[in-house]
Amino acid sequence: MTVGSEVKSCYSSIKSAEATLTILANKIQDQHTKEVFLQVKQQLSEIKEDLQKQVIYLSHEEPQYK
C-alpha cells in the first residue's frame, strides 16, 4: 500500500468516525455526553481537513503515490 493510499484510507476512516459521532450525539439524551461527542467530532473535523490537504498534496506533488 502506498503512502497516498494509506492517507486516503485514514481520511475515509475519519469521515466515517465523524459521521458516527454525529449520529450518536443526535441520539444521546445526556447533555454532557452529547457535548463531548460534538467536541470530539469537531477535533476529527480539523484532522480530516488536514488529511484532505495532504491527499491533495500527495496527488499533485508526488504522482507516484496516486
C-alpha positions as CSV (number, residue, x, y, z in Angstrom):
1,M,0.0,0.0,0.0
2,T,1.4,3.4,-1.0
3,V,1.6,6.4,1.3
4,G,-1.1,8.1,-0.7
5,S,-3.4,5.0,-0.3
6,E,-2.8,4.9,3.4
7,V,-3.6,8.6,3.8
8,K,-6.7,8.3,1.7
9,S,-7.8,5.3,3.9
10,C,-7.2,7.2,7.1
11,Y,-9.2,10.1,5.7
12,S,-12.1,7.8,4.9
13,S,-12.0,6.3,8.4
14,I,-12.0,9.7,10.0
15,K,-15.0,10.7,7.8
16,S,-16.8,7.6,9.0
17,A,-16.0,8.2,12.6
18,E,-17.1,11.8,12.3
19,A,-20.5,10.6,10.9
20,T,-20.9,8.1,13.7
21,L,-20.3,10.7,16.3
22,T,-22.9,12.9,14.8
23,I,-25.4,10.1,14.8
24,L,-24.6,9.3,18.5
25,A,-24.8,12.9,19.5
26,N,-28.2,13.2,18.0
27,K,-29.5,10.0,19.8
28,I,-28.0,10.7,23.2
29,Q,-30.2,12.3,25.9
30,D,-27.5,13.3,28.4
31,Q,-26.4,16.9,27.5
32,H,-22.8,16.5,28.9
33,T,-22.3,13.3,26.8
34,K,-23.7,15.0,23.8
35,E,-21.3,17.9,24.2
36,V,-18.3,15.5,24.5
37,F,-19.3,13.7,21.3
38,L,-19.6,17.0,19.5
39,Q,-16.3,18.2,20.8
40,V,-14.6,15.1,19.6
41,K,-16.4,15.4,16.2
42,Q,-15.0,18.9,15.9
43,Q,-11.5,17.7,16.6
44,L,-11.9,15.0,14.0
45,S,-13.2,17.5,11.5
46,E,-10.0,19.5,11.9
47,I,-7.9,16.4,11.4
48,K,-9.9,15.5,8.4
49,E,-9.3,18.9,6.8
50,D,-5.5,18.5,7.4
51,L,-5.6,15.0,5.9
52,Q,-7.6,16.2,2.9
53,K,-4.8,18.8,2.2
54,Q,-2.2,16.1,2.5
55,V,-4.2,13.9,0.0
56,I,-4.2,16.8,-2.5
57,Y,-0.5,17.5,-1.9
58,L,0.4,13.9,-2.5
59,S,-1.7,13.6,-5.7
60,H,-0.2,16.9,-7.1
61,E,3.4,16.9,-5.9
62,E,4.1,13.2,-5.7
63,P,2.3,11.4,-8.6
64,Q,3.9,8.1,-7.7
65,Y,1.7,8.0,-4.6
66,K,-1.6,8.1,-6.5
